[in-house]
Amino acid sequence: QVQLVESGGGLVQPGGSLTLSCTASGFTFQWGVSGWYRQAPGKERELVATISSHLQGRGATYADSFKGRFTASRDNVKNTIYLQMNNLKPEDTGVYYCYARDGGIYWGQGTQVTVSS
């Protein structure tokens, strides 16, 4: 059974930084595709970043809205993926979900990020 457990969300002031973590059990991140989505209040879930598998070797790619401020990465030893978010803005507020995909797709429980002064 695959389980993705997220952590690292919280309240941060505009301009601040947060790092989200997502640790998997029952799934090895390096052998599948993984990444992050965000769901802002009242909006649909949107793709933030995709981390290719080790075999694909393309690293992380980003939706245009997130390029430059967000960095997605993977630690194969810890079987954990991360989302480093810098220079956060109020519009970055939302629930962030990690996902992992091989033949199926699996989701984390979501972690709330609130950017507010």
C-alpha positions as CSV (number, residue, x, y, z in Angstrom):
1,Q,0.0,0.0,0.0
2,V,1.4,3.4,-1.0
3,Q,1.4,6.2,1.4
4,L,2.7,9.7,0.9
5,V,3.1,11.8,4.0
6,E,3.6,15.6,3.7
7,S,5.0,18.1,6.1
8,G,6.3,21.6,6.3
9,G,3.3,23.8,5.6
10,G,2.4,26.7,7.8
11,L,1.9,30.4,8.0
12,V,4.6,32.6,6.5
13,Q,4.9,36.3,5.8
14,P,5.2,37.6,2.2
15,G,8.7,37.3,1.0
16,G,9.4,34.4,3.3
17,S,10.4,30.8,2.5
18,L,9.1,27.4,3.2
19,T,10.2,23.9,2.4
20,L,7.6,21.1,2.0
21,S,8.6,17.5,2.3
22,C,6.8,14.3,1.1
23,T,8.0,10.9,2.3
24,A,6.8,7.7,0.6
25,S,6.2,4.2,1.9
26,G,5.3,1.5,-0.6
27,F,6.7,3.6,-3.4
28,T,10.2,4.4,-4.5
29,F,10.3,7.9,-5.8
30,Q,13.4,7.5,-8.0
31,W,11.7,4.8,-10.1
32,G,8.5,6.8,-10.9
33,V,7.4,10.3,-11.7
34,S,6.6,12.6,-8.8
35,G,5.9,16.2,-8.0
36,W,3.7,18.8,-6.5
37,Y,0.3,20.4,-7.1
38,R,-1.4,23.3,-5.5
39,Q,-5.0,24.1,-4.9
40,A,-5.7,27.7,-4.1
41,P,-8.9,28.7,-2.4
42,G,-11.8,28.5,-4.8
43,K,-9.6,27.3,-7.6
44,E,-8.8,24.0,-9.3
45,R,-5.7,22.0,-8.4
46,E,-2.8,23.1,-10.6
47,L,0.5,21.6,-11.4
48,V,3.5,23.2,-9.7
49,A,6.4,20.9,-10.5
50,T,7.2,17.5,-11.9
51,I,10.3,15.4,-11.0
52,S,11.2,12.9,-13.6
53,S,12.2,9.4,-12.7
54,H,15.9,8.4,-12.3
55,L,15.7,6.6,-15.7
56,Q,14.2,9.6,-17.5
57,G,16.9,11.8,-16.0
58,R,15.3,15.1,-16.7
59,G,15.2,16.4,-13.2
60,A,12.5,18.9,-12.2
61,T,10.3,20.9,-14.6
62,Y,7.9,23.6,-13.6
63,A,4.7,25.2,-14.6
64,D,5.4,28.7,-15.9
65,S,3.8,30.4,-12.9
66,F,6.3,28.8,-10.5
67,K,9.6,29.1,-12.4
68,G,12.3,31.0,-10.6
69,R,10.8,30.9,-7.0
70,F,10.1,27.2,-6.5
71,T,12.6,24.3,-6.6
72,A,11.6,20.7,-6.5
73,S,14.0,18.0,-5.6
74,R,14.4,14.4,-4.6
75,D,16.5,12.6,-2.0
76,N,16.8,9.0,-3.0
77,V,18.3,7.8,0.3
78,K,15.5,9.3,2.3
79,N,12.9,8.5,-0.4
80,T,11.6,12.0,0.0
81,I,10.8,14.8,-2.3
82,Y,10.9,18.5,-1.5
83,L,9.4,21.7,-2.6
84,Q,11.5,24.7,-1.7
85,M,9.5,27.9,-2.0
86,N,11.1,31.3,-1.9
87,N,9.8,34.9,-2.0
88,L,6.4,33.7,-1.2
89,K,3.4,35.8,-2.1
90,P,-0.2,35.9,-0.8
91,E,-1.4,34.3,-4.0
92,D,0.8,31.3,-3.2
93,T,-1.7,30.5,-0.4
94,G,-3.3,27.1,-0.8
95,V,-3.1,23.4,-0.1
96,Y,-0.1,21.7,-1.6
97,Y,-0.2,18.1,-2.6
98,C,2.6,15.8,-3.5
99,Y,2.0,13.0,-5.9
100,A,3.7,9.9,-7.3
101,R,3.0,8.0,-10.4
102,D,3.9,4.7,-12.0
103,G,1.1,2.6,-13.3
104,G,-1.3,4.4,-10.9
105,I,-1.2,7.8,-9.2
106,Y,-0.9,8.4,-5.5
107,W,-1.5,11.6,-3.5
108,G,-0.3,13.0,-0.3
109,Q,-2.9,14.3,2.2
110,G,-2.1,17.9,1.5
111,T,-0.4,20.6,3.6
112,Q,-1.7,24.1,4.1
113,V,0.5,27.0,3.2
114,T,-0.8,30.5,4.1
115,V,1.1,33.6,3.1
116,S,-0.1,36.6,5.0
117,S,1.2,39.4,7.1
